[in-house]
Amino acid sequence: MVHQRALMYRQEELLEQWKSKRKHFLILSSAGKPVYNRHGDDNLISGYIGIVQTIISFYEGAKDQLKGFTAGGARFVIMSQGPLYLVAISRLGESDAQLRVQLEALYMQILSTLTLPNLTHMFSNRPSTDLRRPLQGTEPLLSALADSFTRGSAPTLFSALECLKIRKSHREVINNTLLQKRCESLLYGLVVAGGRLVSVVRPRRHSLHPSDLRLIFNMLFEAEGVKTGGGENWIPLCLPGFNKNGYLYMYVSFIDAEDQDNQDGRCPALRHDEIAVLLISANKESFYDLRSMRDAVVEELEKNCSMALIQTAIRKGRFTATDIIPGTVLHHFIYKSRSHVQFTMPSYEPHFTTLLARRRLLSLYHTLHAGVHAKNAHLKVHYCMSRSSVSLAWITPLFELYCVAGPGASRNALAQSANKVVQWARREEERIFIIGGAVCFSTSGNEDPANEISGLLTIVSPQEQFIASQGNGLKRNFVQSSQLPSDRKPTPAGEMHDATTDNDLRLRNHTITATRNAANPVDISNLNNQPTIQTKQTVTLVSPTS
């Protein structure tokens, strides 16, 4: 009797611990078989898996696919991918679109192990297949990915990658080294340092998909299982963004990983100080060729001092906001280049040194991102004010900027700092981003190599594809007459404010007006002379023309 009571108490304690988690991920088959769960054991979650499968099946039977619902203060988002159901349960205030991106990443992680044809074949022959056995050993990868989403993952949120900041000439030397030493079987070659991309060599007509690179980075720097092979590994994997139907083979070598110092302000749990050479081939017999190439590349990088430059950049760590804007009110920012699908950000120090502080910062970025990317939203500038911070999101067809300042920061100071960040990013573009990368041209002469030089990464979001297709078309803004102060006349219906000569962000007295011109530099010298738009709301929206 005492034993039964102790067992029941233990089960209740485990259940309370499971419920206390602010985020859960569940993956199950269409037959209700559990595939993966981040928290809790099979005995604990089996009943909940059955409930979820029953709810989903009920809506599918009514020909009405269930995408999400809210219950108990948590948001449930469901995504169906072939024979699998992926479920995210979050109390962190993330939008459905953001949670779907995370579920898509988990699905891509499964495909990287099985490939789509293998997954489809298993369930077509036997719908009740237990997928946990084929996925055995990949749980650390899925858990590392899920934990990064819970902590807050900027690359996943912005669907972009971060590059190591080095001089353009130094990056070109590394690119040329990879090109000169490449072997015939090489498909992709990458140098990664500090969890950030340093250089890449790629074939013509093929660009690495951001989601594929995130899977690789998760494997190398989050799960840490790869490094158990003595710093050298040969890994078959599927890159779903490249080809979800087959495997590629990746040679991974870590260089002097034990000699790197953690001096960039990151906590030990997120330590990304290793330098790695990644060589990817479609030939499963190319291990020794790629190993020879690695030896030649490392030897040349050490000879031309590129390795020392990379190590110096890692030890130096990320810049701070005050390094680029002395005396700025900004505590942190993220600048994303939409054309290159890459982002840059300063160090978390000194304002966000703990995991909790960083989680709150990323939650704020999630809120800003959801506000400007909401469905049917025409919002280009989003301003938020709370007791703990003042924040701003500013998007154009060329870039996205997200800024966070202290609670006492004025809007005018925030606007000036935002413009200075944009100015700095344009000046330093070739240092903070990889533009083009190293391209292996064909020697057949059938195609023009000039037509193949494009961005390192492709824009994959349909929303971003639409915005990019508009080019410089979004050059005019109009203000609704209801937003005008009483002493100003409304703009005639046939006239609109022409923003083609402006490229500034003006914030004065409850005013938010965003205008853009990619060709002209930012000018905020006349900020105090600009007319303001009074409103009772915290934010006044300036909508683009339809």
Secondary structure, 3 states (H helix, E strand, C coil): CHHHHHHHHHHHHHHHHHHHCCEEEEEEECCCCEEEECCCCHHHHHHHHHHHHHHHHHHHHCCCCCCEEEECCEEEEEEEECCEEEEEEECCCCCHHHHHHHHHHHHHHHHHHHCHHHHHHHHHHCCCCCCCCCCCCCHHHHHHHHHHHHHCCHHHHHCCEEECCCCHHHHHHHHHHHHHHCCCCEEEEEEEECCEEEEEEEECCCCCCHHHHHHHHHHHHHCCCHHHHCCEEEEEECCHHHHCCCCEEEEEEEECHHHCCCCCCCCHHHCCCCEEEEEEECCCCCHHHHHHHHHHHHHHHHHCCHHHHHHHHHHHCCCCHHHHCCCCCEEEEEEEECCCCEEECCCCCCCCCCHHHHHHHHHHHHHHHHHHCCCCCCCCEEEEECCCCEEEEEECCCEEEEEEECCCCCHHHHHHHHHHHHHHHHHCHHHHCCCCCEEECCCCCCCCHHHHCCCCCCCCCHHHHHHHHHCCCCCEEECCHHHCCCCCCCCCCCCCEECCCCCCEECCCCCCEECCCCCCCCCCCCHHHCCCCCCCCCCCCCEECC
